[in-house]
Amino acid sequence: MPFPLFTRFLLAGLTALCLLLGSALPAWAEFSLPPLPYAVDALEPAIDATTMTIHHDRHHGAYVANLNGQIQANPSLADLNLNDLQAKISQFPVAVRNNGGGHWNHSLFWTLLAPAGQGGSPSQDLIAAIDRDFGSMQAMRTQFEQAATTRFGSGWAWLIRKPDGSLAITSTANQDNPLMDIPGIERGVPLLALDVWEHAYYLKYQNRRPDYIQAWWPLVNWQEVNHRYAIATSGR
C-alpha cells in the first residue's frame, strides 16, 4: 500500500478512536504530507515519474512520519508550526532537526518546481536584486551551480535573502536550511532551493549531478520565487 494512503488510513483510524474515547487528537496529527502541486509525470523528461513518486511518497513521507514520532518525547513541538520550528531547531534532538528540516525543505521544494514552460520568469525586482548582488543572472546561475555541485555528500543549494536585504548563494548539509539557528549556517529567507541528495536524481542521472542540475533549471517555478521575494522584501 503506498505510504500516503497508509498514512490517511492511520490518521482516519486515530481520529475515530479519539472521538470514541472523547479525547482530542494528539498534536502530531497536525504534521501531514502535502500533495504534489502537479502530476508525478509533469516534470518529465527532466525528472521522471518514478523518481518523483519515490521522492515524495517515501522520502518526504518518512520525514513527516518520523517528525510526528518525535512529538511525544518533545511535547513543546505541539506549540510550534513547521516554519517556527526551523528557527528553534537547536533546542531539539538531532532527530527533530533532521526530520523537521526534511519536511520543511521538501514542502518548499515541490512548490519551486513547475512543468517546463509553465514557471514564468524572474520579476523585474528580482532581476534588479540579482544584478546588484551577483552582476548578472548568468553569474548567479554559475554560483548556484557551483554550490550545488560541490556540496559534499547530501544536502541543498539555496538562493537566500539575507537579513541585510542582499541576496546570497549558500548550501547546507543533510536536511539543514538557512532558517535554522545552527552554528555555521548562513541565515536568510530561502527563495530558491535545489535538493542534491542522490535520491532526488540517481535513478535517471546516476552519479551525474551536474547533468541533473542543468536539467532542473527549466523547471524552476519563478512565479513562486518572485512571490517569496516580494514577501521577504515587504517584511511580512
C-alpha positions in Angstrom: 0.0 0.0 0.0 1.5 3.4 -0.9 2.7 5.4 2.1 0.4 8.4 1.8 -2.6 6.1 1.6 -1.4 4.2 4.6 -1.0 7.4 6.4 -4.5 8.6 5.6 -5.9 5.3 6.9 -3.9 5.5 10.0 -5.0 9.1 10.7 -8.6 8.3 10.0 -8.5 5.4 12.4 -6.8 7.5 15.1 -9.4 10.2 14.6 -12.2 7.7 15.0 -10.6 6.2 18.1 -10.1 9.6 19.7 -13.7 10.6 19.0 -14.8 7.3 20.5 -12.8 7.9 23.7 -13.9 11.6 23.9 -10.3 12.9 23.7 -8.6 15.4 21.4 -6.4 14.5 18.6 -2.7 14.5 19.5 -0.7 17.4 18.2 1.4 15.2 15.9 -1.6 14.7 13.6 -1.0 18.3 12.5 2.1 17.4 10.5 1.0 15.9 7.2 2.4 15.2 3.8 1.4 17.9 1.3 0.3 16.6 -2.1 2.4 17.5 -5.1 1.0 20.5 -6.9 1.3 18.7 -10.3 1.1 15.1 -11.6 4.1 12.9 -10.9 5.0 12.8 -14.6 4.6 16.5 -15.1 8.3 17.2 -14.9 9.4 14.6 -17.4 11.8 14.1 -19.0 14.0 16.1 -16.6 12.6 14.3 -13.5 10.9 11.0 -14.2 7.6 9.9 -12.6 9.3 7.0 -10.7 11.8 9.3 -9.0 9.0 11.8 -8.1 6.8 9.1 -6.6 9.6 7.7 -4.5 11.0 11.1 -3.5 7.6 12.5 -2.5 5.7 9.5 -1.1 8.6 7.6 0.5 11.3 10.0 1.4 9.2 13.1 2.2 6.6 10.8 3.7 9.2 9.3 6.0 10.3 12.7 7.3 6.7 13.5 8.2 6.1 10.2 9.9 9.4 10.4 11.8 8.8 14.0 12.9 5.3 13.0 14.2 7.0 10.2 16.1 9.2 12.7 18.0 6.3 14.8 19.4 5.6 12.5 22.4 9.2 12.8 23.5 9.3 16.5 22.8 5.9 18.0 23.8 6.9 21.5 23.0 6.7 20.6 19.4 3.0 20.8 19.8 3.2 24.5 20.2 5.2 25.2 17.0 4.2 25.2 13.4 6.7 23.9 10.8 8.1 27.3 10.0 8.6 28.4 13.6 10.3 25.1 14.4 13.2 25.8 12.0 14.2 28.9 13.9 14.3 27.0 17.2 15.6 23.7 15.9 18.8 23.9 18.1 16.5 23.3 21.1 15.6 19.8 19.9 17.4 16.5 19.4 19.0 15.7 16.1 16.1 13.5 15.0 13.8 16.6 15.1 16.4 18.6 13.3 16.8 16.0 10.5 13.1 15.2 10.1 11.7 18.7 10.7 14.2 20.1 8.2 13.4 17.3 5.8 9.7 18.1 6.0 10.2 21.8 5.6 12.7 21.6 2.8 10.7 19.3 0.7 7.4 21.1 1.3 9.2 24.2 -0.2 10.9 22.3 -2.9 7.8 20.9 -4.6 6.4 24.5 -4.9 9.6 25.7 -6.6 9.1 23.3 -9.5 6.8 23.6 -12.4 6.4 21.8 -15.7 8.8 23.2 -18.4 7.4 26.3 -19.9 5.0 27.0 -17.0 7.2 28.5 -14.4 7.3 32.0 -15.7 10.3 34.4 -15.5 12.1 36.3 -12.7 10.4 39.5 -11.9 12.0 42.9 -12.6 12.5 43.4 -8.9 14.2 40.1 -8.5 16.4 40.6 -11.6 17.4 44.0 -10.3 18.5 42.4 -7.0 20.3 39.6 -8.7 22.2 42.1 -11.0 23.1 44.2 -7.9 24.4 41.3 -5.8 25.8 38.9 -8.5 26.4 41.1 -11.5 24.0 39.2 -13.8 21.6 36.3 -13.9 24.2 34.1 -15.5 26.7 34.9 -12.8 24.1 33.9 -10.2 23.3 30.7 -12.0 27.0 29.9 -12.2 27.5 30.4 -8.5 24.4 28.4 -7.7 25.5 25.5 -9.8 28.9 25.6 -8.1 27.3 25.4 -4.7 25.0 22.6 -5.8 27.8 20.6 -7.5 30.4 21.0 -4.7 28.1 20.2 -1.8 29.9 17.1 -0.5 27.5 14.2 0.1 23.9 15.0 0.7 22.4 18.5 1.0 20.8 21.5 -0.6 21.8 24.6 -2.6 19.9 27.9 -1.8 19.4 31.4 -3.1 18.5 33.4 0.0 17.7 37.0 1.0 19.9 37.8 4.0 18.8 39.9 6.9 20.6 43.0 5.4 18.5 42.7 2.3 21.2 41.4 0.0 21.0 38.1 -1.9 23.4 35.2 -1.5 24.1 31.7 -2.6 24.7 29.1 0.1 24.4 25.4 0.7 23.6 23.2 3.7 24.3 19.6 4.6 21.7 16.9 5.0 18.3 18.5 5.8 19.5 21.7 7.3 18.3 25.0 5.9 19.0 28.7 6.1 16.2 29.3 8.6 17.8 27.1 11.3 19.5 28.6 14.4 22.5 26.3 13.9 26.2 27.5 14.1 27.8 27.6 10.7 24.6 28.1 8.7 24.3 31.3 6.7 20.9 32.6 7.8 18.3 34.1 5.4 15.0 33.7 3.8 15.1 30.9 1.2 13.9 32.0 -2.3 15.2 29.1 -4.4 16.3 25.6 -3.4 17.7 22.5 -5.1 17.8 19.1 -3.5 21.1 17.4 -4.3 20.5 14.3 -2.2 21.1 11.3 -4.5 17.5 10.1 -4.1 16.4 13.2 -6.0 18.2 12.2 -9.2 20.1 8.9 -9.0 17.6 6.7 -10.9 17.9 8.9 -14.0 21.3 10.5 -13.7 23.3 8.1 -11.5 26.4 10.0 -10.4 26.0 12.8 -12.9 24.8 15.5 -10.5 25.8 18.3 -12.9 23.5 16.9 -15.6 20.6 16.9 -13.1 21.4 20.5 -12.1 21.3 21.6 -15.8 18.0 19.7 -16.4 16.5 21.3 -13.3 16.8 25.0 -14.4 13.9 24.9 -17.0 11.7 23.5 -14.2 12.2 26.4 -11.8 8.9 28.0 -10.8 10.0 31.6 -11.0 6.4 32.7 -10.1 6.8 31.2 -6.7 10.4 32.6 -6.3 9.1 36.0 -7.2 6.3 35.6 -4.7 8.7 34.6 -1.9 11.0 37.6 -2.8 8.1 40.0 -2.7 7.0 38.7 0.7 10.6 38.9 2.0 11.1 42.5 0.9 7.7 43.6 2.2 8.7 42.5 5.8 5.6 40.2 6.1 
